[in-house]
C-alpha cells in the first residue's frame, strides 16, 4: 500500500500571540446587509434517539458556514438544506459549493456524542468535491484524534487517491488547532468566533468550551456541555440567540444520588437555565442536548415554562432560526 501524502495531516499552531485570533483573514467591518441563519443539524445526547442526531450547530453568514460540533448522524442533515436560499449551491464534485464550504468546525469537547461524526465530515465532503483542508479547532486531543481517523480510513483514502476515481490530495486533509484557554479562534470580514472555557464534569480546565459567534446581524452563543456557573454570564451577555444544553429537573431528581451529583457537576437543569435566561434576556433561548431521564419533550417544555416566561424553544433536528 502506498503511504498517505505527507500533507495528509497539517497542524496549525494555536494562538502563539496571546489574545490574537487563531485564524484571521481580515478585520470585520459593518455590512449594510448581512444574513445570519442558525440550523440545528443535531440536538441529541449520548442516548440513542431516532429523531435526534448528535450535537451539531450550523451558523451560516452570507453562505459562509461555521459548524460547531460534529455529532453522529449530523452530516447527512446537510442534504435536507439543499436548495435553501441561505445555503451555498449543492454542486457535485466542486469546491465552489456546499462541499467546499464544509471547511470549518469548532469542537466544544471530546465526548463521543459531539465528535463521532468527525470522520464523516473529514471524508464525505472531500469525495463530493472539497479540495482544501478542513480546519478543526478545539481542545487538546484533537490532533491525535484526527491522525487516528486518517489511519483508520487509510485503505479508503489510498484507493481514492491512487485508483481510477478522480480525487484531489487536499480535501481530506486537516488543519488542527488545539486551544486551552478563552480566546478569539476565528476572525474574517464578517464573523468573529470566541471560544470560552466551560466547566463540564471531570474534564480538566481548558478541555471544554462554549463559543460566541458575532456577526453583523446577530450574536449567537453556544454553551456546549456545561454545568451552571455564573462566571459564564459575561460570555452570554448580549446574545440574540443563546443555545444552551438542558436537563429535566424532575427527571434528574428520580435518579440515584450518585447520578444526581454527577449530572449537576456536568449539566444545567431547567431551573438553572431559567436563571440564566432571566439574567441574560436573549431574544431567543434555545434548549438543546435535552437530558430527559424518562420525561417527554412536552414535559420538559412545561417544566421550563414554569420557571421562565421569556421566549424559549426546545430544539429539534433541522430547526432553523433567523
PEGITA-V493694 format. One record per backbone hydrogen bond with DSSP energy under -1.0 kcal/mol. NH is the residue of the N-H (numbers start at 1). CO is the residue of the C=O. If there is no record, write none. Layout:
nh->[NH & NH]
co->[CO & CO]
This chain:
nh->[8 & 10 & 12 & 20 & 25 & 29 & 37 & 38 & 39 & 40 & 41 & 42 & 44 & 52 & 54 & 56 & 57 & 58 & 59 & 60 & 61 & 62 & 64 & 66 & 67 & 68 & 69 & 70 & 71 & 74 & 77 & 78 & 79 & 81 & 82 & 84 & 87 & 93 & 94 & 97 & 98 & 101 & 103 & 105 & 106 & 107 & 114 & 115 & 116 & 117 & 118 & 121 & 122 & 123 & 124 & 127 & 128 & 129 & 130 & 134 & 135 & 136 & 137 & 138 & 142 & 145 & 146 & 147 & 148 & 149 & 150 & 151 & 152 & 153 & 154 & 157 & 158 & 159 & 160 & 161 & 162 & 163 & 173 & 175 & 176 & 177 & 179 & 183 & 185 & 186 & 187 & 188 & 192 & 193 & 194 & 195 & 196 & 198 & 201 & 203 & 207 & 209 & 210 & 211 & 212 & 213 & 214 & 215 & 220 & 221 & 222 & 223 & 227 & 232 & 233 & 235 & 236 & 237 & 239 & 240 & 241 & 242 & 243 & 244 & 246 & 247 & 248 & 252 & 253 & 254 & 255 & 260 & 261 & 262 & 263 & 264 & 265 & 267 & 270 & 273 & 274 & 275 & 276 & 277 & 278 & 279 & 280 & 281 & 284 & 285 & 286 & 287 & 288 & 289 & 291 & 295 & 300 & 301 & 302 & 303 & 304 & 305 & 306 & 307 & 308 & 313 & 315 & 318 & 319 & 321]
co->[5 & 174 & 176 & 17 & 187 & 189 & 60 & 321 & 58 & 319 & 39 & 56 & 53 & 49 & 72 & 42 & 68 & 39 & 66 & 37 & 64 & 35 & 61 & 59 & 104 & 57 & 106 & 114 & 55 & 71 & 74 & 75 & 76 & 78 & 79 & 81 & 84 & 128 & 91 & 95 & 89 & 97 & 101 & 135 & 67 & 137 & 111 & 112 & 112 & 70 & 115 & 117 & 118 & 119 & 120 & 123 & 124 & 126 & 125 & 173 & 103 & 175 & 105 & 177 & 139 & 141 & 142 & 143 & 144 & 145 & 146 & 147 & 148 & 149 & 151 & 153 & 154 & 155 & 156 & 157 & 158 & 159 & 170 & 134 & 10 & 136 & 138 & 195 & 193 & 193 & 23 & 191 & 214 & 186 & 212 & 183 & 210 & 208 & 265 & 200 & 204 & 108 & 196 & 222 & 194 & 220 & 192 & 218 & 213 & 241 & 211 & 243 & 199 & 229 & 230 & 232 & 232 & 233 & 236 & 219 & 219 & 284 & 221 & 286 & 288 & 268 & 291 & 248 & 249 & 251 & 252 & 256 & 257 & 258 & 259 & 260 & 261 & 263 & 247 & 269 & 270 & 271 & 272 & 273 & 274 & 275 & 276 & 277 & 240 & 311 & 242 & 313 & 244 & 43 & 246 & 292 & 296 & 297 & 298 & 299 & 300 & 301 & 302 & 304 & 304 & 285 & 287 & 40 & 316 & 38]
